[in-house]
Amino acid sequence: MAICYRIGITLLNIFCPPFAVAMLTGLNYDCMLNCIFFLLAVIPSHVHGFYVSCVYFHRRKKV
């Protein structure tokens, strides 16, 4: 089940990075920063979204 969630977040990150970050972290600073990146330039938004998802799943594994 966890692999399906991770694949879903990755696919969502490809199409709409701010929504994927909001799903992972909630409506906080990371989501706001990703929305700004998305409005200014799309590529930094994708990079930030993939970074947030990798860090989120890595930290979740440690707990």
PDB file of N, CA, C and O in Angstrom:
ATOM      1  N   MET A   1       0.817  -1.196   0.000  1.00  0.00           N
ATOM      2  CA  MET A   1       0.000   0.000   0.000  1.00  0.00           C
ATOM      3  C   MET A   1       0.862   1.263   0.000  1.00  0.00           C
ATOM      4  O   MET A   1       0.521   2.253  -0.647  1.00  0.00           O
ATOM      5  N   ALA A   2       1.966   1.224   0.719  1.00  0.00           N
ATOM      6  CA  ALA A   2       2.833   2.404   0.793  1.00  0.00           C
ATOM      7  C   ALA A   2       3.455   2.717  -0.558  1.00  0.00           C
ATOM      8  O   ALA A   2       3.654   3.884  -0.897  1.00  0.00           O
ATOM      9  N   ILE A   3       3.763   1.684  -1.330  1.00  0.00           N
ATOM     10  CA  ILE A   3       4.369   1.919  -2.647  1.00  0.00           C
ATOM     11  C   ILE A   3       3.362   2.592  -3.580  1.00  0.00           C
ATOM     12  O   ILE A   3       3.745   3.429  -4.398  1.00  0.00           O
ATOM     13  N   CYS A   4       2.094   2.241  -3.468  1.00  0.00           N
ATOM     14  CA  CYS A   4       1.062   2.894  -4.287  1.00  0.00           C
ATOM     15  C   CYS A   4       0.932   4.370  -3.914  1.00  0.00           C
ATOM     16  O   CYS A   4       0.761   5.223  -4.785  1.00  0.00           O
ATOM     17  N   TYR A   5       1.014   4.663  -2.626  1.00  0.00           N
ATOM     18  CA  TYR A   5       0.945   6.052  -2.161  1.00  0.00           C
ATOM     19  C   TYR A   5       2.125   6.848  -2.700  1.00  0.00           C
ATOM     20  O   TYR A   5       1.967   7.985  -3.145  1.00  0.00           O
ATOM     21  N   ARG A   6       3.306   6.244  -2.657  1.00  0.00           N
ATOM     22  CA  ARG A   6       4.508   6.941  -3.138  1.00  0.00           C
ATOM     23  C   ARG A   6       4.454   7.167  -4.647  1.00  0.00           C
ATOM     24  O   ARG A   6       4.844   8.231  -5.129  1.00  0.00           O
ATOM     25  N   ILE A   7       3.977   6.181  -5.389  1.00  0.00           N
ATOM     26  CA  ILE A   7       3.829   6.336  -6.843  1.00  0.00           C
ATOM     27  C   ILE A   7       2.793   7.414  -7.150  1.00  0.00           C
ATOM     28  O   ILE A   7       2.985   8.225  -8.056  1.00  0.00           O
ATOM     29  N   GLY A   8       1.701   7.421  -6.401  1.00  0.00           N
ATOM     30  CA  GLY A   8       0.666   8.438  -6.599  1.00  0.00           C
ATOM     31  C   GLY A   8       1.179   9.845  -6.335  1.00  0.00           C
ATOM     32  O   GLY A   8       0.878  10.769  -7.091  1.00  0.00           O
ATOM     33  N   ILE A   9       1.951  10.013  -5.267  1.00  0.00           N
ATOM     34  CA  ILE A   9       2.527  11.327  -4.963  1.00  0.00           C
ATOM     35  C   ILE A   9       3.510  11.737  -6.048  1.00  0.00           C
ATOM     36  O   ILE A   9       3.558  12.908  -6.426  1.00  0.00           O
ATOM     37  N   THR A  10       4.297  10.786  -6.558  1.00  0.00           N
ATOM     38  CA  THR A  10       5.260  11.098  -7.618  1.00  0.00           C
ATOM     39  C   THR A  10       4.541  11.523  -8.891  1.00  0.00           C
ATOM     40  O   THR A  10       4.946  12.496  -9.527  1.00  0.00           O
ATOM     41  N   LEU A  11       3.492  10.819  -9.272  1.00  0.00           N
ATOM     42  CA  LEU A  11       2.728  11.202 -10.462  1.00  0.00           C
ATOM     43  C   LEU A  11       2.052  12.562 -10.269  1.00  0.00           C
ATOM     44  O   LEU A  11       2.010  13.380 -11.187  1.00  0.00           O
ATOM     45  N   LEU A  12       1.537  12.785  -9.093  1.00  0.00           N
ATOM     46  CA  LEU A  12       0.925  14.075  -8.799  1.00  0.00           C
ATOM     47  C   LEU A  12       1.970  15.188  -8.839  1.00  0.00           C
ATOM     48  O   LEU A  12       1.678  16.310  -9.253  1.00  0.00           O
ATOM     49  N   ASN A  13       3.175  14.871  -8.409  1.00  0.00           N
ATOM     50  CA  ASN A  13       4.261  15.851  -8.438  1.00  0.00           C
ATOM     51  C   ASN A  13       4.668  16.190  -9.866  1.00  0.00           C
ATOM     52  O   ASN A  13       5.099  17.313 -10.132  1.00  0.00           O
ATOM     53  N   ILE A  14       4.543  15.260 -10.768  1.00  0.00           N
ATOM     54  CA  ILE A  14       4.873  15.525 -12.170  1.00  0.00           C
ATOM     55  C   ILE A  14       3.875  16.504 -12.780  1.00  0.00           C
ATOM     56  O   ILE A  14       4.263  17.392 -13.539  1.00  0.00           O
ATOM     57  N   PHE A  15       2.598  16.350 -12.455  1.00  0.00           N
ATOM     58  CA  PHE A  15       1.563  17.168 -13.087  1.00  0.00           C
ATOM     59  C   PHE A  15       1.241  18.457 -12.326  1.00  0.00           C
ATOM     60  O   PHE A  15       0.960  19.485 -12.943  1.00  0.00           O
ATOM     61  N   CYS A  16       1.280  18.409 -11.003  1.00  0.00           N
ATOM     62  CA  CYS A  16       0.951  19.600 -10.206  1.00  0.00           C
ATOM     63  C   CYS A  16       1.737  19.573  -8.890  1.00  0.00           C
ATOM     64  O   CYS A  16       1.222  19.126  -7.866  1.00  0.00           O
ATOM     65  N   PRO A  17       2.972  20.048  -8.921  1.00  0.00           N
ATOM     66  CA  PRO A  17       3.825  19.972  -7.731  1.00  0.00           C
ATOM     67  C   PRO A  17       3.265  20.656  -6.476  1.00  0.00           C
ATOM     68  O   PRO A  17       3.426  20.104  -5.387  1.00  0.00           O
ATOM     69  N   PRO A  18       2.620  21.818  -6.566  1.00  0.00           N
ATOM     70  CA  PRO A  18       2.108  22.418  -5.323  1.00  0.00           C
ATOM     71  C   PRO A  18       1.067  21.542  -4.621  1.00  0.00           C
ATOM     72  O   PRO A  18       1.023  21.491  -3.392  1.00  0.00           O
ATOM     73  N   PHE A  19       0.248  20.868  -5.387  1.00  0.00           N
ATOM     74  CA  PHE A  19      -0.762  20.000  -4.777  1.00  0.00           C
ATOM     75  C   PHE A  19      -0.115  18.796  -4.102  1.00  0.00           C
ATOM     76  O   PHE A  19      -0.560  18.370  -3.036  1.00  0.00           O
ATOM     77  N   ALA A  20       0.933  18.243  -4.717  1.00  0.00           N
ATOM     78  CA  ALA A  20       1.638  17.107  -4.116  1.00  0.00           C
ATOM     79  C   ALA A  20       2.305  17.512  -2.805  1.00  0.00           C
ATOM     80  O   ALA A  20       2.268  16.764  -1.828  1.00  0.00           O
ATOM     81  N   VAL A  21       2.908  18.683  -2.783  1.00  0.00           N
ATOM     82  CA  VAL A  21       3.546  19.165  -1.551  1.00  0.00           C
ATOM     83  C   VAL A  21       2.490  19.434  -0.486  1.00  0.00           C
ATOM     84  O   VAL A  21       2.720  19.161   0.693  1.00  0.00           O
ATOM     85  N   ALA A  22       1.350  19.960  -0.879  1.00  0.00           N
ATOM     86  CA  ALA A  22       0.266  20.203   0.080  1.00  0.00           C
ATOM     87  C   ALA A  22      -0.259  18.891   0.653  1.00  0.00           C
ATOM     88  O   ALA A  22      -0.618  18.826   1.829  1.00  0.00           O
ATOM     89  N   MET A  23      -0.306  17.859  -0.161  1.00  0.00           N
ATOM     90  CA  MET A  23      -0.752  16.549   0.328  1.00  0.00           C
ATOM     91  C   MET A  23       0.228  15.981   1.354  1.00  0.00           C
ATOM     92  O   MET A  23      -0.180  15.323   2.310  1.00  0.00           O
ATOM     93  N   LEU A  24       1.507  16.234   1.154  1.00  0.00           N
ATOM     94  CA  LEU A  24       2.518  15.689   2.062  1.00  0.00           C
ATOM     95  C   LEU A  24       2.677  16.510   3.333  1.00  0.00           C
ATOM     96  O   LEU A  24       2.720  15.949   4.429  1.00  0.00           O
ATOM     97  N   THR A  25       2.763  17.814   3.204  1.00  0.00           N
ATOM     98  CA  THR A  25       3.131  18.643   4.355  1.00  0.00           C
ATOM     99  C   THR A  25       1.990  19.475   4.914  1.00  0.00           C
ATOM    100  O   THR A  25       2.110  20.028   6.007  1.00  0.00           O
ATOM    101  N   GLY A  26       0.902  19.574   4.194  1.00  0.00           N
ATOM    102  CA  GLY A  26      -0.175  20.453   4.621  1.00  0.00           C
ATOM    103  C   GLY A  26       0.052  21.854   4.079  1.00  0.00           C
ATOM    104  O   GLY A  26       0.997  22.090   3.327  1.00  0.00           O
ATOM    105  N   LEU A  27      -0.801  22.765   4.455  1.00  0.00           N
ATOM    106  CA  LEU A  27      -0.685  24.146   3.969  1.00  0.00           C
ATOM    107  C   LEU A  27       0.239  24.928   4.895  1.00  0.00           C
ATOM    108  O   LEU A  27      -0.209  25.602   5.823  1.00  0.00           O
ATOM    109  N   ASN A  28       1.522  24.825   4.626  1.00  0.00           N
ATOM    110  CA  ASN A  28       2.504  25.516   5.454  1.00  0.00           C
ATOM    111  C   ASN A  28       3.520  26.213   4.564  1.00  0.00           C
ATOM    112  O   ASN A  28       3.253  26.473   3.391  1.00  0.00           O
ATOM    113  N   TYR A  29       4.680  26.512   5.122  1.00  0.00           N
ATOM    114  CA  TYR A  29       5.718  27.245   4.405  1.00  0.00           C
ATOM    115  C   TYR A  29       6.180  26.505   3.149  1.00  0.00           C
ATOM    116  O   TYR A  29       6.397  27.135   2.114  1.00  0.00           O
ATOM    117  N   ASP A  30       6.332  25.191   3.221  1.00  0.00           N
ATOM    118  CA  ASP A  30       6.778  24.427   2.049  1.00  0.00           C
ATOM    119  C   ASP A  30       5.785  24.535   0.900  1.00  0.00           C
ATOM    120  O   ASP A  30       6.181  24.669  -0.257  1.00  0.00           O
ATOM    121  N   CYS A  31       4.519  24.477   1.213  1.00  0.00           N
ATOM    122  CA  CYS A  31       3.495  24.582   0.170  1.00  0.00           C
ATOM    123  C   CYS A  31       3.486  25.981  -0.445  1.00  0.00           C
ATOM    124  O   CYS A  31       3.373  26.128  -1.662  1.00  0.00           O
ATOM    125  N   MET A  32       3.603  26.998   0.393  1.00  0.00           N
ATOM    126  CA  MET A  32       3.627  28.373  -0.109  1.00  0.00           C
ATOM    127  C   MET A  32       4.856  28.610  -0.996  1.00  0.00           C
ATOM    128  O   MET A  32       4.753  29.240  -2.048  1.00  0.00           O
ATOM    129  N   LEU A  33       6.006  28.106  -0.571  1.00  0.00           N
ATOM    130  CA  LEU A  33       7.227  28.247  -1.351  1.00  0.00           C
ATOM    131  C   LEU A  33       7.094  27.533  -2.692  1.00  0.00           C
ATOM    132  O   LEU A  33       7.534  28.050  -3.718  1.00  0.00           O
ATOM    133  N   ASN A  34       6.492  26.354  -2.686  1.00  0.00           N
ATOM    134  CA  ASN A  34       6.318  25.618  -3.930  1.00  0.00           C
ATOM    135  C   ASN A  34       5.346  26.331  -4.861  1.00  0.00           C
ATOM    136  O   ASN A  34       5.545  26.318  -6.076  1.00  0.00           O
ATOM    137  N   CYS A  35       4.317  26.944  -4.329  1.00  0.00           N
ATOM    138  CA  CYS A  35       3.388  27.718  -5.171  1.00  0.00           C
ATOM    139  C   CYS A  35       4.093  28.908  -5.816  1.00  0.00           C
ATOM    140  O   CYS A  35       3.858  29.219  -6.983  1.00  0.00           O
ATOM    141  N   ILE A  36       4.953  29.569  -5.053  1.00  0.00           N
ATOM    142  CA  ILE A  36       5.714  30.691  -5.616  1.00  0.00           C
ATOM    143  C   ILE A  36       6.647  30.201  -6.708  1.00  0.00           C
ATOM    144  O   ILE A  36       6.743  30.821  -7.768  1.00  0.00           O
ATOM    145  N   PHE A  37       7.338  29.088  -6.460  1.00  0.00           N
ATOM    146  CA  PHE A  37       8.204  28.505  -7.491  1.00  0.00           C
ATOM    147  C   PHE A  37       7.401  28.157  -8.740  1.00  0.00           C
ATOM    148  O   PHE A  37       7.864  28.367  -9.862  1.00  0.00           O
ATOM    149  N   PHE A  38       6.203  27.625  -8.543  1.00  0.00           N
ATOM    150  CA  PHE A  38       5.371  27.208  -9.671  1.00  0.00           C
ATOM    151  C   PHE A  38       4.923  28.414 -10.493  1.00  0.00           C
ATOM    152  O   PHE A  38       4.853  28.333 -11.719  1.00  0.00           O
ATOM    153  N   LEU A  39       4.621  29.522  -9.834  1.00  0.00           N
ATOM    154  CA  LEU A  39       4.200  30.721 -10.554  1.00  0.00           C
ATOM    155  C   LEU A  39       5.357  31.395 -11.281  1.00  0.00           C
ATOM    156  O   LEU A  39       5.175  31.928 -12.375  1.00  0.00           O
ATOM    157  N   LEU A  40       6.540  31.375 -10.683  1.00  0.00           N
ATOM    158  CA  LEU A  40       7.696  32.028 -11.294  1.00  0.00           C
ATOM    159  C   LEU A  40       8.307  31.186 -12.410  1.00  0.00           C
ATOM    160  O   LEU A  40       8.552  31.680 -13.511  1.00  0.00           O
ATOM    161  N   ALA A  41       8.547  29.926 -12.116  1.00  0.00           N
ATOM    162  CA  ALA A  41       9.136  29.016 -13.100  1.00  0.00           C
ATOM    163  C   ALA A  41       8.772  27.595 -12.690  1.00  0.00           C
ATOM    164  O   ALA A  41       8.815  27.259 -11.506  1.00  0.00           O
ATOM    165  N   VAL A  42       8.426  26.781 -13.635  1.00  0.00           N
ATOM    166  CA  VAL A  42       7.898  25.455 -13.333  1.00  0.00           C
ATOM    167  C   VAL A  42       8.985  24.485 -12.864  1.00  0.00           C
ATOM    168  O   VAL A  42       8.738  23.688 -11.960  1.00  0.00           O
ATOM    169  N   ILE A  43      10.168  24.534 -13.451  1.00  0.00           N
ATOM    170  CA  ILE A  43      11.219  23.566 -13.131  1.00  0.00           C
ATOM    171  C   ILE A  43      11.638  23.616 -11.651  1.00  0.00           C
ATOM    172  O   ILE A  43      11.750  22.557 -11.034  1.00  0.00           O
ATOM    173  N   PRO A  44      11.872  24.789 -11.057  1.00  0.00           N
ATOM    174  CA  PRO A  44      12.211  24.792  -9.623  1.00  0.00           C
ATOM    175  C   PRO A  44      11.105  24.202  -8.752  1.00  0.00           C
ATOM    176  O   PRO A  44      11.381  23.616  -7.704  1.00  0.00           O
ATOM    177  N   SER A  45       9.879  24.351  -9.175  1.00  0.00           N
ATOM    178  CA  SER A  45       8.767  23.769  -8.434  1.00  0.00           C
ATOM    179  C   SER A  45       8.839  22.248  -8.447  1.00  0.00           C
ATOM    180  O   SER A  45       8.584  21.601  -7.431  1.00  0.00           O
ATOM    181  N   HIS A  46       9.185  21.684  -9.591  1.00  0.00           N
ATOM    182  CA  HIS A  46       9.327  20.230  -9.678  1.00  0.00           C
ATOM    183  C   HIS A  46      10.491  19.737  -8.822  1.00  0.00           C
ATOM    184  O   HIS A  46      10.375  18.730  -8.124  1.00  0.00           O
ATOM    185  N   VAL A  47      11.598  20.446  -8.882  1.00  0.00           N
ATOM    186  CA  VAL A  47      12.767  20.049  -8.083  1.00  0.00           C
ATOM    187  C   VAL A  47      12.437  20.113  -6.596  1.00  0.00           C
ATOM    188  O   VAL A  47      12.757  19.188  -5.849  1.00  0.00           O
ATOM    189  N   HIS A  48      11.804  21.189  -6.168  1.00  0.00           N
ATOM    190  CA  HIS A  48      11.433  21.328  -4.761  1.00  0.00           C
ATOM    191  C   HIS A  48      10.413  20.262  -4.358  1.00  0.00           C
ATOM    192  O   HIS A  48      10.494  19.713  -3.260  1.00  0.00           O
ATOM    193  N   GLY A  49       9.466  19.970  -5.229  1.00  0.00           N
ATOM    194  CA  GLY A  49       8.470  18.947  -4.925  1.00  0.00           C
ATOM    195  C   GLY A  49       9.083  17.571  -4.763  1.00  0.00           C
ATOM    196  O   GLY A  49       8.733  16.839  -3.837  1.00  0.00           O
ATOM    197  N   PHE A  50      10.000  17.211  -5.659  1.00  0.00           N
ATOM    198  CA  PHE A  50      10.668  15.916  -5.532  1.00  0.00           C
ATOM    199  C   PHE A  50      11.554  15.878  -4.288  1.00  0.00           C
ATOM    200  O   PHE A  50      11.657  14.843  -3.629  1.00  0.00           O
ATOM    201  N   TYR A  51      12.191  16.996  -3.969  1.00  0.00           N
ATOM    202  CA  TYR A  51      13.011  17.050  -2.756  1.00  0.00           C
ATOM    203  C   TYR A  51      12.145  16.842  -1.513  1.00  0.00           C
ATOM    204  O   TYR A  51      12.500  16.060  -0.631  1.00  0.00           O
ATOM    205  N   VAL A  52      11.026  17.530  -1.444  1.00  0.00           N
ATOM    206  CA  VAL A  52      10.140  17.404  -0.283  1.00  0.00           C
ATOM    207  C   VAL A  52       9.623  15.976  -0.161  1.00  0.00           C
ATOM    208  O   VAL A  52       9.577  15.428   0.941  1.00  0.00           O
ATOM    209  N   SER A  53       9.233  15.367  -1.279  1.00  0.00           N
ATOM    210  CA  SER A  53       8.719  13.999  -1.201  1.00  0.00           C
ATOM    211  C   SER A  53       9.810  13.013  -0.793  1.00  0.00           C
ATOM    212  O   SER A  53       9.540  12.090  -0.025  1.00  0.00           O
ATOM    213  N   CYS A  54      11.029  13.186  -1.285  1.00  0.00           N
ATOM    214  CA  CYS A  54      12.120  12.287  -0.892  1.00  0.00           C
ATOM    215  C   CYS A  54      12.461  12.441   0.584  1.00  0.00           C
ATOM    216  O   CYS A  54      12.658  11.447   1.284  1.00  0.00           O
ATOM    217  N   VAL A  55      12.531  13.677   1.060  1.00  0.00           N
ATOM    218  CA  VAL A  55      12.835  13.915   2.472  1.00  0.00           C
ATOM    219  C   VAL A  55      11.706  13.391   3.349  1.00  0.00           C
ATOM    220  O   VAL A  55      11.961  12.813   4.405  1.00  0.00           O
ATOM    221  N   TYR A  56      10.472  13.585   2.927  1.00  0.00           N
ATOM    222  CA  TYR A  56       9.325  13.126   3.710  1.00  0.00           C
ATOM    223  C   TYR A  56       9.350  11.609   3.875  1.00  0.00           C
ATOM    224  O   TYR A  56       9.196  11.103   4.986  1.00  0.00           O
ATOM    225  N   PHE A  57       9.541  10.886   2.779  1.00  0.00           N
ATOM    226  CA  PHE A  57       9.533   9.435   2.864  1.00  0.00           C
ATOM    227  C   PHE A  57      10.783   8.911   3.566  1.00  0.00           C
ATOM    228  O   PHE A  57      10.724   7.874   4.226  1.00  0.00           O
ATOM    229  N   HIS A  58      11.913   9.608   3.437  1.00  0.00           N
ATOM    230  CA  HIS A  58      13.132   9.190   4.128  1.00  0.00           C
ATOM    231  C   HIS A  58      12.972   9.358   5.639  1.00  0.00           C
ATOM    232  O   HIS A  58      13.357   8.476   6.406  1.00  0.00           O
ATOM    233  N   ARG A  59      12.411  10.476   6.064  1.00  0.00           N
ATOM    234  CA  ARG A  59      12.198  10.703   7.499  1.00  0.00           C
ATOM    235  C   ARG A  59      11.131   9.770   8.053  1.00  0.00           C
ATOM    236  O   ARG A  59      11.209   9.346   9.206  1.00  0.00           O
ATOM    237  N   ARG A  60      10.155   9.458   7.248  1.00  0.00           N
ATOM    238  CA  ARG A  60       9.092   8.560   7.688  1.00  0.00           C
ATOM    239  C   ARG A  60       9.634   7.153   7.918  1.00  0.00           C
ATOM    240  O   ARG A  60       9.164   6.432   8.799  1.00  0.00           O
ATOM    241  N   LYS A  61      10.630   6.768   7.114  1.00  0.00           N
ATOM    242  CA  LYS A  61      11.245   5.458   7.261  1.00  0.00           C
ATOM    243  C   LYS A  61      12.014   5.345   8.572  1.00  0.00           C
ATOM    244  O   LYS A  61      12.065   4.269   9.169  1.00  0.00           O
ATOM    245  N   LYS A  62      12.614   6.448   9.027  1.00  0.00           N
ATOM    246  CA  LYS A  62      13.417   6.433  10.248  1.00  0.00           C
ATOM    247  C   LYS A  62      12.572   6.315  11.509  1.00  0.00           C
ATOM    248  O   LYS A  62      13.054   5.822  12.529  1.00  0.00           O
ATOM    249  N   VAL A  63      11.334   6.756  11.458  1.00  0.00           N
ATOM    250  CA  VAL A  63      10.485   6.746  12.658  1.00  0.00           C
ATOM    251  C   VAL A  63       9.966   5.365  12.920  1.00  0.00           C
ATOM    252  O   VAL A  63       9.233   5.154  13.886  1.00  0.00           O
TER     253      VAL A  63
END
